[in-house]
Amino acid sequence: MLNKKDFLAGICGDNVEFSIPNVGNVMLRSLTVKELKTIANDYKTDDIGAATATLLYGMVEPKLDKSDLEALESAIPGIIMNISKRISELSGLNDTQDTNSPN
């Protein structure tokens, strides 16, 4: 049986390197439940805003903060969405399987 320490370590996830074509590699991590709640509350109807906030939380290296928001808002949307999608996948949010259909 899994102990509490191993369980908590296992559900926190690891950092993962992600390659951005023609830009370079960055280090990403999954979102925490608290971060996801904040994004969901702050960006209910703003997908690009939510994607940008996801980068602020989920990018480990280089580490971004709110002072980088203006630069992110001037970036190519597809790049922001692709990085955000990868962070969401690391967070277990972009499951491509249909959980309602039988195997």
C-alpha positions as CSV (number, residue, x, y, z in Angstrom):
1,M,0.0,0.0,0.0
2,L,1.2,3.5,-0.9
3,N,2.2,5.7,2.0
4,K,1.2,9.3,2.3
5,K,4.7,10.7,1.5
6,D,5.0,8.7,-1.7
7,F,1.4,9.5,-2.7
8,L,2.0,13.3,-2.3
9,A,5.3,13.1,-4.1
10,G,3.7,11.1,-7.0
11,I,0.8,13.5,-7.6
12,C,3.0,16.6,-7.8
13,G,4.6,15.8,-11.1
14,D,8.1,16.5,-12.5
15,N,9.5,19.3,-14.6
16,V,9.6,18.5,-18.3
17,E,11.6,20.0,-21.1
18,F,9.6,21.4,-24.0
19,S,10.9,22.4,-27.4
20,I,9.5,25.5,-29.1
21,P,10.4,25.4,-32.8
22,N,12.7,28.2,-34.0
23,V,12.9,29.5,-30.4
24,G,14.5,26.9,-28.1
25,N,13.7,24.7,-25.1
26,V,11.9,25.7,-21.9
27,M,11.2,23.8,-18.7
28,L,7.5,23.3,-17.8
29,R,5.6,21.8,-14.8
30,S,2.1,20.9,-14.1
31,L,-0.3,23.3,-12.5
32,T,-1.4,22.9,-8.9
33,V,-5.1,22.7,-7.9
34,K,-4.8,26.2,-6.4
35,E,-3.3,27.7,-9.6
36,L,-6.0,26.0,-11.8
37,K,-8.7,27.4,-9.6
38,T,-7.2,30.9,-9.9
39,I,-7.0,30.7,-13.7
40,A,-10.6,29.3,-13.9
41,N,-12.0,32.1,-11.7
42,D,-10.0,34.9,-13.4
43,Y,-10.4,33.9,-17.0
44,K,-13.8,32.2,-17.3
45,T,-14.5,33.4,-20.9
46,D,-11.0,34.4,-22.0
47,D,-9.1,31.4,-23.5
48,I,-6.0,33.4,-24.5
49,G,-5.9,35.1,-21.1
50,A,-6.1,31.7,-19.4
51,A,-3.4,30.3,-21.7
52,T,-1.2,33.3,-20.8
53,A,-1.8,32.8,-17.1
54,T,-1.0,29.1,-17.5
55,L,2.5,30.1,-18.8
56,L,3.0,32.4,-15.8
57,Y,2.4,29.5,-13.4
58,G,3.7,26.5,-15.4
59,M,6.9,27.7,-17.0
60,V,9.8,26.9,-14.7
61,E,12.7,28.1,-16.9
62,P,12.8,30.8,-17.9
63,K,10.5,31.8,-15.0
64,L,7.9,34.4,-15.9
65,D,6.0,36.7,-13.7
66,K,3.3,39.3,-14.1
67,S,5.8,41.9,-15.3
68,D,6.1,39.7,-18.5
69,L,2.4,39.8,-19.2
70,E,2.6,42.6,-21.7
71,A,5.3,40.8,-23.7
72,L,3.2,37.6,-23.6
73,E,0.2,39.4,-24.9
74,S,2.2,40.7,-27.9
75,A,3.4,37.1,-28.7
76,I,2.2,34.8,-31.5
77,P,-1.0,33.2,-30.1
78,G,-0.3,29.8,-31.5
79,I,3.0,29.5,-29.6
80,I,1.3,30.6,-26.3
81,M,-1.5,28.1,-26.9
82,N,0.9,25.2,-27.7
83,I,2.9,25.8,-24.5
84,S,-0.3,26.2,-22.5
85,K,-1.6,22.9,-24.0
86,R,1.5,21.1,-22.9
87,I,1.3,22.4,-19.4
88,S,-2.4,21.3,-19.3
89,E,-1.4,17.9,-20.5
90,L,1.2,17.7,-17.7
91,S,-1.6,18.7,-15.3
92,G,-3.8,15.8,-16.5
93,L,-6.3,18.2,-18.1
94,N,-6.1,17.5,-21.9
95,D,-7.1,13.8,-21.9
96,T,-7.8,12.9,-25.5
97,Q,-9.6,9.7,-24.6
98,D,-13.4,9.8,-24.4
99,T,-14.1,8.7,-20.9
100,N,-17.8,8.2,-21.6
101,S,-17.4,5.6,-24.3
102,P,-16.9,1.9,-23.6
103,N,-13.5,0.4,-24.3
